[in-house]
Amino acid sequence: MVGAEERDQTREVFFRAWQAHRHNQPLQGIEKIIVQIVLRHPEYHALLEKPEVNRERDHFPEVGGINPFLHLGMHIAIEEQLALDQPPGIRECYQKLLRRLMDEHKVQHQIMECLGEMLWQSDRSVDTPPDSIYVNCLRRLAEG
């Protein structure tokens, strides 16, 4: 479980990246990826415009809320996984899905379903689920 301090620090990176983008300031490292992803999610622009209101706001999936920071963070994780082909096979699955769906953003959302399932399982298990669970889910999607 992520503590409030770590949560706030992570969110601050999102706020800082978006503000730098909005003020035409140079982006550093991960900020470039964050802005690319946020630009594909206009529904989160207003949230990132008001860090003082949204920094500590909770988002509960139990009441139908989507945590925008988790959602954006999963996009970042997928981007990094694709760049490294880690776990092995993710890039191949991505390419197959992309040929079928013809939309990178939709493909990432499909991959996100598998990633979310793996995260959910790991949260409820003493053992870390092996990458094979994730890759097998991706292969099932890719073979669709």
Number of C-alpha atoms within 10 A of each C-alpha: 5 7 7 10 10 10 14 15 12 14 21 15 14 22 23 17 24 24 18 17 17 11 8 9 11 10 17 10 8 12 19 16 17 22 20 13 17 20 13 11 13 10 11 14 14 10 15 23 15 12 17 11 10 15 18 13 11 10 14 10 9 7 7 8 10 13 14 17 16 13 14 18 17 19 21 17 14 22 15 13 16 19 11 12 15 14 14 14 16 23 18 15 22 23 16 18 24 17 12 13 13 12 11 14 15 13 21 17 15 17 24 18 16 20 21 15 14 20 15 12 15 14 13 9 10 8 9 12 15 11 14 13 15 20 21 15 18 25 19 11 18 21 10 9
